[in-house]
Amino acid sequence: MASYEVLTSAPSSVLDGWSVVENEGGTAVNATSDRLQAEVALDHPVVAFDASELRAVLSVVAPKEQSDQRAPLHLVAVLDKSGSMHGEKLRLVKQTMIFMLRYLSEKDSLGLVEYGSEVHVTCPLTRCDAEGRERLKMAVEKIQISGQTNLKGLELHKETPRGTTPEQTVQVGNLYRRLPDDEAAERSAKGEHYGRIEEPPTGCPRVHEWTAAVRFNRPEEEALVQKVIFELHETFRDPVVEVQQPPFQLTRLGWGTFEVKITLHMKDGREFKVARGLLLFWRVLPWCSFHCCFRGLLCGAGELLESCTASFAERAEEMREDRASLGAGNPDVVVRSTFLFTDGHANCGITESDALCAATTAMLNELSSCKSTISTFGFGQDHRAEVLQRIADAGEGSYSHVQSEDQIAECFGEALGGLLSTTHQNVSLKLELAPGVQFDRAFTSFPVEPIENGVKVELGDLFAEERRDVLISLRLPAAQNEALQALGRVTASGFSVLQKRSEHELKPLMLERRAQVPVSPGHPQVERHWNRHLTHDALERGRAAADRDHMEEAKQILDEAIEALGKSQLVIDGDCTSVTLLGDLHDCRADLSTREQYVALGSKKMAMCHQMHSKQRQSPGSEAFVYANFSMQRTEAAFKMGIA
């Protein structure tokens, strides 16, 4: 049997194949105050001999904020300047952007993208020194309303745009060669004609070799294409042909003319259809040019986010100084984020939520190590909460419903305060189980990946003082003797943006097995996060039912969750988290009174509460501060006081 090592303060022994290693001095391993901490809470520390199910909470906790230290922030604000964002709303957004410059130091950078029916890079990613602040302030002050809402402003790509998003030129053309009779006969005999029939019509010999091709001006534009589909005449054996890598072209041997239909499939899920027209064999037709906005989908933010893009080409010396100050081993320890502000629907460009989210995910993945989080801010009652929440989920950020102009400053300030307190990136929890112990499920919306003898949960970035608690269910084997049993171990991992190093904290999962176990209450931490699971699950299912116009079903789902939480001992005892969960359920239930009330307010509130409770991150604009750290509350108060 393989051996497994567990750190514990219990006396040395061997437990079901796990070697137990006593810590120095017999004390448990605890993280220092400036490191990640791992925690484990078992619903019951003592379990009977019978095979059973056990719930547990695996946790990772970020250290407190260190006021004199933080990582550089690269932030891009994407502003909707459509006609509906007029008057007081736009004035306050602009004033908030200018006020924000007080909180950004010269190691930070800010970029501005504005969009209506077109996308425009108002200011490329700019260092917030004295000169940069002035340039950014002037850029914000020049923003004017215009056009419709085009969520092209969300696309993330790597080159820094200047001015209006350009279209890309695609050239479609053909090459032609008339085969000598002997070569044509030889190739036809080998079956290289690709035709359904062996013999072509009389007087139409197979002597025409043609190539239909798609050409791009630049390799990086060609790299955005996943595949090209050529639709040929029905007399071909394979009339539809996919070409999945460059060069995107197709060569065939034939006997007649026909129209070739060509469809470009982009890596972000979009499609562009073009037609070559008739292939004429007595001459090569001129190449046709088509204009497609490959890069324009969601333009701007990602281009600005990458620190080594063209926006910093003019400031290479300053970038070298930045990298030196960050340390040679980790030159790119930067917190990157994008804020999207809108009050309407996407009514030009990509408008469907699935396509928008697919495009967002594709471009975020393309950024690789320069990946950014995306937080969305929906103003008023007309925006589509479902779209903005899904974009925020894809970007591992938060969605906020800004109900009125009065909330603009505090929502922005709270979100910025969180980013400025980022302590760890790429945080995860890894659970490794002892032989015989089985993983049942994880009650979480975070990605769960199976690994050998366990699972790994990816948790994203952590702000100071934040925690992520993952409720799990395990299946325990039957026991024969009273003894201490090792169930496994959990490892919390993450990259410290302050220490510029990876950190790991290990905790064992251990319990006692006894023949007789008296009935006792479960661990309050397990009950707390079971209440949280019931809440965000009910909000998700209830919103889905209401979106289908099944209002009575939605009400019943929330009523059942309210009843279950009302019986929780934690609610009865006044536990802050559990009481907040119950209060949010009541508020969302009230907004299901009519279909109109749900569309105007309920859909937004349910989306925001669901994301907040499922991800354990404060949604700016929420009245409850159950997940807000000190930096978020402090910055929110400062923005609220400083902007009028």
C-alpha positions in Angstrom: 0.0 0.0 0.0 1.3 3.5 -0.9 2.1 5.7 2.1 0.7 9.2 2.5 2.1 11.9 4.8 -0.1 14.1 7.0 1.0 16.9 9.3 -0.8 16.8 12.6 -0.4 17.5 16.3 -1.7 14.1 17.3 0.6 11.4 18.6 2.6 9.5 16.0 0.8 6.5 14.6 -0.1 4.8 11.3 -3.6 5.4 10.1 -4.9 3.4 7.1 -1.7 3.6 5.2 -1.1 7.3 6.0 2.2 8.1 7.8 1.4 10.7 10.5 4.3 13.2 11.1 4.3 15.1 14.3 5.2 18.8 14.0 8.0 20.3 16.1 6.8 20.9 19.6 3.6 19.1 18.9 1.9 22.3 17.5 -0.2 22.5 14.5 1.1 24.2 11.3 -0.3 27.7 11.0 0.2 30.2 8.2 1.9 33.5 9.1 -0.2 36.6 8.9 1.2 37.6 5.5 0.6 34.3 3.8 -2.3 32.2 2.5 -4.0 30.2 5.2 -5.8 26.9 4.7 -8.7 25.8 7.0 -10.7 22.6 7.4 -14.1 22.2 9.1 -15.7 18.7 9.4 -19.4 18.6 10.1 -18.7 16.0 12.8 -15.2 15.2 14.3 -16.4 11.8 15.6 -18.3 9.3 13.4 -19.6 5.8 14.0 -18.2 2.6 12.4 -20.9 2.4 9.7 -20.1 3.6 6.2 -21.5 7.1 6.0 -21.6 10.5 4.2 -19.7 13.4 5.7 -19.8 17.1 4.8 -16.8 19.4 5.2 -15.7 22.9 4.3 -12.3 23.4 2.8 -11.1 27.1 3.0 -8.4 29.4 1.9 -8.0 32.8 3.5 -6.0 35.8 2.2 -3.8 37.8 4.6 -4.7 41.3 5.8 -4.0 44.3 3.7 -0.5 45.8 4.0 -1.0 49.5 3.5 2.5 50.2 2.3 2.6 47.4 -0.3 0.5 46.4 -3.3 1.1 45.3 -6.9 0.8 47.6 -9.9 -2.7 47.9 -11.4 -3.4 48.0 -15.1 -7.0 49.1 -15.4 -9.1 49.7 -18.5 -12.4 51.5 -18.3 -14.8 50.8 -21.2 -17.5 53.5 -21.2 -20.9 53.3 -22.9 -21.5 56.8 -24.5 -24.7 55.8 -26.3 -27.5 58.4 -26.4 -29.2 57.0 -23.3 -26.1 57.7 -21.2 -26.8 61.4 -21.2 -27.0 64.1 -18.6 -26.3 63.4 -15.0 -25.5 59.8 -15.5 -22.6 60.5 -17.9 -21.4 63.5 -15.8 -21.1 61.4 -12.7 -19.3 58.6 -14.6 -16.8 61.1 -15.9 -16.3 62.8 -12.6 -15.8 59.4 -10.9 -13.1 58.5 -13.5 -11.2 61.7 -12.7 -11.6 61.3 -9.0 -10.2 57.7 -9.3 -6.8 59.2 -10.5 -6.1 60.2 -6.9 -5.9 56.6 -6.0 -3.6 55.5 -8.8 0.1 56.0 -8.4 2.7 56.3 -11.1 3.3 52.5 -11.0 -0.3 52.1 -12.1 -1.7 52.5 -15.6 -5.2 53.4 -16.9 -6.7 53.1 -20.4 -10.0 54.4 -21.7 -12.2 53.0 -24.4 -15.5 54.6 -25.3 -18.2 53.0 -27.5 -21.6 53.8 -28.9 -22.3 52.5 -32.4 -18.5 52.6 -32.9 -15.5 51.8 -30.7 -12.9 54.4 -30.0 -9.7 54.2 -27.9 -9.9 57.5 -26.0 -6.6 57.0 -24.3 -4.2 54.0 -24.6 -2.9 52.4 -21.5 -1.2 55.3 -19.8 1.1 55.5 -16.8 -0.5 57.5 -14.0 2.4 59.9 -13.4 1.8 63.7 -13.4 1.9 63.9 -17.2 -0.3 60.8 -17.7 -2.9 62.0 -15.2 -3.3 65.2 -17.1 -3.6 63.4 -20.4 -6.2 61.0 -18.9 -8.2 63.8 -17.4 -8.4 65.6 -20.7 -9.5 62.4 -22.4 -12.3 61.8 -20.0 -13.6 65.4 -20.2 -13.9 65.1 -24.0 -16.2 62.1 -23.9 -19.6 63.0 -25.5 -22.8 60.9 -26.0 -23.5 59.4 -29.4 -25.1 56.5 -31.2 -26.4 53.2 -30.1 -25.0 50.7 -27.7 -22.4 48.4 -29.3 -20.8 45.9 -27.0 -17.9 45.6 -29.4 -16.1 47.5 -26.7 -15.5 44.3 -24.8 -13.2 42.5 -27.1 -9.8 41.8 -25.7 -6.8 41.6 -28.0 -3.2 42.3 -27.8 -2.4 45.3 -30.0 -3.0 48.8 -28.7 -5.6 50.5 -31.0 -5.5 54.2 -31.8 -8.7 55.8 -33.0 -11.7 54.0 -34.5 -11.4 50.2 -34.8 -10.2 49.4 -38.3 -11.7 46.7 -40.5 -9.5 43.9 -41.9 -9.3 43.1 -45.6 -9.8 39.5 -46.7 -8.9 38.7 -50.3 -10.6 35.8 -52.1 -9.4 34.6 -55.5 -8.5 31.6 -57.6 -5.5 30.1 -59.4 -5.8 28.1 -62.6 -3.8 25.7 -64.7 -5.0 23.9 -67.9 -3.5 20.4 -67.7 -1.9 18.7 -70.7 -4.1 15.9 -72.0 -1.7 13.1 -70.9 -1.5 14.4 -67.3 -5.2 15.0 -67.2 -5.9 11.4 -68.3 -3.4 10.0 -65.8 -4.9 11.9 -62.8 -8.4 11.0 -63.8 -7.4 7.3 -64.0 -6.1 7.6 -60.4 -9.4 9.1 -59.2 -8.0 12.5 -58.5 -10.9 14.3 -60.0 -13.0 14.2 -56.8 -16.2 13.8 -58.9 -19.3 11.7 -58.0 -19.4 10.4 -61.6 -16.6 8.6 -63.4 -17.2 10.3 -66.7 -18.0 14.0 -67.2 -20.5 15.2 -69.8 -19.6 14.9 -73.4 -17.3 17.7 -74.6 -16.3 18.6 -71.0 -13.0 17.0 -70.3 -11.4 17.1 -66.8 -8.5 19.2 -67.7 -9.0 22.2 -65.4 -7.0 22.4 -62.2 -8.1 25.3 -60.0 -7.3 26.6 -56.5 -9.8 28.7 -54.5 -7.9 30.6 -51.8 -8.4 33.1 -49.0 -5.6 35.5 -48.3 -5.0 37.9 -45.3 -2.8 41.0 -45.1 -1.2 40.1 -41.9 -0.3 36.8 -40.1 -2.0 37.9 -36.9 -5.3 38.3 -38.7 -5.0 34.9 -40.2 -4.3 33.5 -36.7 -7.8 34.6 -35.6 -9.4 32.1 -38.1 -10.2 28.6 -36.8 -11.2 27.1 -40.1 -12.5 27.9 -43.6 -15.4 26.0 -45.2 -15.6 25.7 -49.0 -19.0 24.7 -50.5 -18.6 23.3 -54.0 -20.9 22.0 -56.7 -23.1 19.0 -55.8 -21.4 16.8 -58.4 -18.2 16.6 -56.2 -17.9 13.6 -54.0 -17.3 15.9 -51.0 -19.1 19.1 -51.8 -18.4 20.6 -48.4 -14.7 20.8 -47.4 -13.2 22.2 -44.2 -9.7 23.6 -44.2 -8.5 23.9 -40.5 -5.1 25.4 -40.9 -3.2 27.9 -43.1 -2.9 28.2 -46.0 -6.7 28.4 -46.3 -7.1 27.2 -49.9 -8.5 24.2 -51.8 -7.2 22.7 -55.0 -9.4 20.5 -57.3 -9.6 19.0 -60.8 -12.8 19.5 -62.7 -14.7 20.1 -65.9 -17.2 22.9 -65.4 -17.9 26.3 -63.8 -19.8 26.9 -60.6 -20.0 29.3 -57.6 -17.8 28.6 -54.6 -19.3 29.6 -51.3 -16.7 30.3 -48.6 -17.4 30.7 -44.8 -14.7 31.9 -42.4 -15.1 30.5 -38.9 -13.4 32.7 -36.3 -11.9 31.3 -33.0 -14.3 33.5 -31.0 -17.3 31.8 -32.6 -18.3 34.3 -35.3 -18.7 33.5 -38.9 -18.2 35.5 -42.1 -19.7 34.3 -45.4 -18.2 35.3 -48.8 -18.7 34.0 -52.3 -16.0 33.7 -55.0 -18.5 33.7 -57.8 -18.0 31.6 -61.0 -14.7 29.9 -61.5 -13.8 30.7 -65.1 -11.2 28.5 -66.7 -10.2 30.6 -69.7 -8.8 33.3 -67.4 -8.0 34.0 -63.8 -10.4 36.4 -62.3 -9.2 39.4 -60.2 -9.0 38.8 -56.5 -12.0 40.2 -54.7 -11.6 42.1 -51.4 -14.0 41.9 -48.5 -13.9 44.0 -45.4 -14.5 42.2 -42.1 -14.1 43.5 -38.5 -12.1 40.6 -37.1 -10.6 42.6 -34.3 -13.6 44.9 -33.7 -15.7 42.6 -31.6 -15.4 43.9 -28.0 -12.5 46.1 -29.1 -10.2 47.9 -26.8 -9.8 46.6 -23.3 -7.5 43.6 -23.8 -5.4 45.5 -26.3 -4.7 48.0 -23.6 -4.1 45.4 -20.9 -1.0 43.8 -22.0 2.0 45.6 -20.6 4.3 44.8 -23.5 2.0 46.0 -26.3 2.6 48.9 -28.7 1.0 51.4 -26.2 4.3 51.2 -24.2 6.6 51.2 -27.2 7.2 54.9 -26.7 8.0 54.4 -23.0 10.3 51.4 -23.2 12.8 52.9 -20.7 10.1 53.3 -18.1 8.9 49.8 -18.6 12.4 48.5 -18.0 12.5 50.5 -14.8 9.2 48.9 -13.8 10.4 45.4 -14.4 13.6 46.1 -12.5 11.6 47.3 -9.5 9.4 44.2 -9.7 12.4 41.8 -9.6 14.0 39.9 -12.4 12.4 36.6 -11.4 8.8 37.9 -11.9 8.8 40.9 -14.2 5.1 40.9 -14.9 3.5 40.8 -11.4 0.6 43.1 -12.3 -3.1 43.1 -11.4 -5.1 43.5 -14.6 -8.7 44.4 -14.8 -11.4 45.8 -17.1 -14.5 47.8 -16.0 -17.4 47.8 -18.4 -20.1 50.5 -17.8 -23.3 50.3 -19.8 -27.0 51.1 -19.4 -28.5 49.4 -22.5 -28.7 46.4 -24.8 -26.1 45.5 -27.4 -28.1 46.5 -30.5 -25.4 46.4 -33.1 -22.4 44.2 -33.6 -22.6 40.9 -31.7 -25.9 41.0 -29.7 -26.5 37.4 -28.5 -25.3 36.6 -25.0 -23.8 33.2 -26.0 -21.8 34.8 -28.8 -20.7 37.7 -26.6 -19.5 35.3 -23.8 -17.8 33.0 -26.3 -15.9 36.0 -27.8 -15.0 37.3 -24.3 -13.6 33.9 -23.2 -11.7 33.3 -26.5 -10.0 36.7 -26.3 -9.2 36.3 -22.6 -7.6 32.9 -23.3 -5.6 34.5 -26.1 -4.1 37.0 -23.6 -2.5 34.1 -21.7 -0.3 35.5 -19.0 -1.7 39.0 -19.6 -5.2 37.8 -18.8 -7.6 40.4 -17.3 -10.6 40.2 -15.0 -13.7 41.9 -16.2 -16.3 43.5 -14.0 -19.5 44.9 -15.4 -21.7 47.7 -14.2 -25.3 47.9 -15.4 -27.1 51.2 -15.0 -30.9 51.6 -14.5 -33.6 49.2 -15.4 -33.0 48.6 -19.1 -29.8 46.7 -19.3 -29.6 42.9 -19.7 -28.5 41.6 -16.4 -28.0 38.0 -17.7 -25.5 39.2 -20.4 -23.5 41.4 -18.0 -23.4 38.7 -15.3 -22.2 36.0 -17.8 -19.5 38.4 -19.1 -18.4 39.0 -15.5 -18.4 35.3 -14.8 -16.3 34.6 -17.9 -13.9 37.4 -16.8 -13.8 36.2 -13.2 -15.0 39.6 -12.1 -18.2 40.9 -10.5 -21.6 42.2 -11.9 -23.1 45.3 -10.2 -26.6 46.8 -10.7 -26.3 50.5 -10.3 -29.9 51.5 -9.7 -29.5 55.3 -9.6 -26.9 58.0 -10.3 -26.3 58.3 -6.5 -24.7 54.9 -6.5 -22.2 55.4 -9.4 -19.4 56.7 -7.3 -19.7 54.2 -4.4 -20.0 51.2 -6.8 -16.9 52.3 -8.7 -15.0 53.1 -5.5 -15.8 49.7 -3.9 -14.7 47.8 -7.0 -11.4 49.8 -7.2 -10.8 49.3 -3.5 -10.9 45.5 -4.0 -8.5 45.5 -6.9 -6.0 47.7 -5.0 -6.0 45.1 -2.2 -5.2 42.1 -4.3 -2.8 39.8 -2.5 -2.8 36.5 -4.4 -3.5 35.3 -8.0 -4.4 31.9 -9.4 -5.5 30.6 -6.0 -6.6 26.9 -5.8 -7.6 24.2 -3.3 -6.4 20.7 -3.9 -8.0 17.8 -2.0 -6.1 14.5 -1.8 -8.0 11.6 -0.2 -6.8 8.6 1.7 -7.5 5.1 0.3 -11.1 4.1 0.8 -12.4 7.6 1.2 -14.5 8.7 -1.9 -15.3 12.2 -3.1 -19.0 12.7 -3.7 -19.5 16.3 -4.8 -18.5 19.9 -4.3 -21.3 22.5 -3.7 -19.5 25.3 -5.6 -19.8 27.4 -8.8 -16.0 27.4 -9.2 -14.4 25.0 -11.6 -13.7 21.6 -10.1 -11.1 19.4 -11.8 -10.7 15.7 -11.0 -7.1 14.7 -10.1 -5.6 11.4 -8.9 -7.2 10.5 -5.6 -9.1 13.8 -5.3 -10.1 17.1 -6.9 -8.7 20.6 -7.5 -10.8 23.7 -7.3 -9.7 26.8 -9.2 -10.6 30.0 -7.2 -9.1 32.9 -9.2 -7.6 35.9 -7.4 -8.1 37.0 -3.8 -8.4 40.4 -2.2 -7.0 41.1 1.3 -9.0 39.3 4.0 -11.1 37.5 1.5 -11.8 33.8 1.9 -13.2 31.1 -0.3 -15.0 28.3 1.4 -15.8 25.1 -0.6 -18.5 22.8 0.8 -17.9 19.2 -0.1 -19.4 15.8 0.6 -17.3 12.7 1.2 -18.2 9.0 1.5 -16.5 7.2 4.4 -15.8 3.5 4.4 -16.9 1.3 7.3 -14.5 1.1 10.3 -13.6 -1.9 12.5 -11.9 -0.3 15.5 -12.0 2.9 17.5 -9.2 5.0 16.2 -8.1 8.2 14.7 -8.7 8.1 10.9 -6.9 10.2 8.3 -9.4 11.2 5.5 -6.9 13.1 3.4 -5.2 16.5 3.1 -6.0 19.8 1.5 -3.5 22.2 0.0 -4.2 25.9 -0.6 -2.0 27.4 -3.3 -1.6 30.8 -4.9 0.9 33.3 -6.2 1.6 36.2 -3.9 1.7 39.5 -5.8 3.5 41.1 -2.9 6.1 38.5 -2.2 6.4 37.5 -5.9 6.4 33.8 -5.1 4.1 30.8 -5.0 2.7 29.8 -1.6 1.3 26.5 -0.3 -0.4 25.7 2.9 -1.4 22.1 3.9 -4.0 21.0 6.3 -5.0 17.4 7.2 -8.6 16.0 7.3 -8.8 13.7 10.4 -11.6 12.4 12.6 -12.3 9.7 15.2 -14.3 6.5 14.6 -16.2 5.1 17.5 -18.7 2.3 18.1 -21.3 4.6 19.7 -21.6 8.3 18.9 -24.2 10.6 20.6 -26.3 12.9 18.4 -24.7 16.4 18.3 -25.1 19.5 16.3 -23.0 19.9 13.2 -20.1 22.3 12.8 -21.5 25.9 12.4 -19.1 26.5 9.4 -20.6 23.6 7.5 -24.2 24.8 8.3 -23.2 28.3 7.3 -22.0 27.3 3.8 -24.9 24.9 3.4 -27.1 27.9 3.9 -25.1 29.8 1.3 -25.4 26.9 -1.1 -29.2 26.8 -0.6 -29.4 30.5 -1.3 -27.4 30.8 -4.5 -28.9 27.6 -5.8 -32.4 28.9 -5.2 -31.5 32.3 -6.8 -30.1 30.6 -9.9 -33.1 28.2 -10.4 -35.6 30.9 -9.5 -34.2 33.4 -12.0 -34.2 30.7 -14.7 -37.9 30.0 -14.1 -38.8 33.7 -14.1 -36.9 34.2 -17.3 -39.1 31.5 -18.8 -42.1 33.5 -17.5 -42.9 30.8 -14.9 -43.4 33.2 -12.1 -45.3 30.9 -9.8 -42.5 28.3 -10.0 -39.9 31.0 -9.3 -41.8 32.1 -6.2 -42.1 28.5 -4.9 -38.3 27.9 -5.3 -37.5 31.0 -3.3 -40.2 30.2 -0.7 -38.8 26.8 -0.1 -35.3 28.2 0.4 -36.6 30.9 2.8 -38.4 28.2 4.8 -35.2 26.1 5.0 -33.0 28.9 6.1 -35.6 30.1 8.6 -35.2 26.8 10.5 -31.4 27.1 10.6 -30.0 27.4 14.1 -27.5 30.0 12.8 -30.3 32.2 11.6 -32.0 31.8 15.0 -28.8 32.7 16.8 -28.3 35.8 14.6 -25.3 34.6 12.5 -24.4 37.6 10.3 -23.8 35.6 7.1 -26.9 33.4 7.4 -29.2 36.4 8.3 -27.9 38.3 5.3 -28.6 35.3 3.0 -32.2 35.1 4.3 -32.6 38.8 3.9 -31.5 38.7 0.3 -33.9 35.9 -0.4 -36.8 37.9 1.0 -35.8 40.9 -1.1 -35.6 38.9 -4.3 -38.9 37.2 -3.5 -40.6 40.6 -3.1 -39.5 41.5 -6.7 -41.3 38.5 -8.1 -44.7 40.0 -7.3 -45.3 40.9 -10.9 -43.6 40.2 -14.2 -43.0 43.9 -14.7 -41.3 44.2 -11.3 -39.1 41.2 -12.0 -37.9 42.6 -15.4 -37.3 46.1 -14.0 -35.5 45.1 -10.7 -35.8 41.5 -9.7 -33.7 40.1 -12.6 -30.9 42.5 -11.7 -31.0 41.9 -8.0 -31.2 38.1 -8.3 -28.3 38.1 -10.8 -26.1 40.2 -8.5 -27.0 38.3 -5.3 -26.5 35.0 -7.0 -23.0 35.9 -8.1 -22.1 37.6 -4.9 -23.0 34.6 -2.7 -21.7 31.9 -5.1 -18.3 33.6 -5.5 -18.0 35.1 -2.0 -17.1 38.5 -3.4 -18.8 41.7 -2.6 -20.9 43.1 -5.5 -20.4 46.9 -5.6 -23.8 48.5 -4.9 -25.0 45.7 -2.6 -26.4 47.0 0.7 -24.9 44.0 2.6 -21.1 44.1 3.4 -20.8 40.5 4.4 -17.9 39.9 1.9 -16.4 43.4 1.7 -12.9 43.9 3.1 -11.6 47.1 4.7 -10.1 48.5 1.5 -13.4 48.2 -0.3 -15.4 49.9 2.4 -12.8 52.6 2.9 -12.5 53.4 -0.9 -16.3 53.3 -1.3 -16.8 55.8 1.5 -14.1 58.1 0.0 -15.7 58.1 -3.5 -19.2 58.7 -2.0 -17.9 61.7 0.0 -15.7 63.1 -2.7 -18.2 63.1 -5.7 -21.3 65.2 -5.9 
